[in-house]
């Protein structure tokens, strides 16, 4: 995958550090020219046994060590209230410090397409009140940031195309006309989280009630085994109450859940988003469908999903469409934001 920073000479690079941020409901990703880090978006605090001071743990460490009181502050994709905003700010500051992100940096952060002014304002406050981003702080739509790595350089910012974000908490779709967001659409009814809930129910059904997995296990099954190209049944083991182990095999539960999800994505795009876009921006609609549709978000990481989406949407629209995605759609929003930050710093300088 090409990168603006990779193709630039040292003289072309900004003196400040360009940083891309995606604060997500499940995971947060931070991209700098030299590194890319991701962690669970959660926080736990505890009292230092020696000093009595409050200490902060975040990410996987917090989730594993303090499952009884770990706090997930972006369950809906945004910090909904003051308490969640405060937790998000503490989490973000700790994550930036741990990864050595300097104060003299330019930060671009990805914002979901959600009609939630208070939540977006809280997210803005979390980033802008942090110790990083002294050179600049800007927000760009998540679906635009996520599309940047799927294009050559920053061509996404100067193109007409459709972007669909397949996230944990929302399905988002919009058209872009040279960076301008048109006909933004979002629904909380078609989500990666709903896939996880279905897997829980389908595993219990497939095993005739003998196995009940939790949401975290269901998500792991999805991330580790869902595959539209070469799915293979897999085996797991659980401990039985009273002792002993029960081995079971999953053949249908995971793929049934993701298959239904993809049908719902295609239906929402074809019957809700695209008619609205055509009604308001007919020429953009026509031009965009002649270009590749960019898929972003964690669900786009499932092998074969991009190609299967392309096939099903083509059938639904009764015309050929093409789809594409970055090499790592779950990391693309932060990577794209970092590339935008680099260009903003260069122009600012």
Secondary structure, 3 states (H helix, E strand, C coil): CCCHHHHCCHHHCCCCEEEEEEECCCEEEEEECCEEEEEECCEEEEECCCCCCEEEEEHHHHHHHCCCCCECCCCCCCCCCHHHHHHHHHHHHHHHHHCCCCCCEEEEEEECCCCCHHHHHHHHHHHHCCCCCCCEEEEEEHHHHHHHCCCCCCHHHHCEEEEEEECCCCEEEEEEECCEEEEEEEECCCCHHHHHHHHHHHHHHHCCCCCCCCHHHHHHHHHHHCECCCCCCEEEEEECCCCCEEEEEECCHHHHHHHHHHHHHHHHHHHHHHHHHHHHCHHHHHHHHCCCEEEECHHHHCECHHHHHHHHHHHHHCCCCCEEECCCCCCHHHHHHHHHHHHHHHHHC
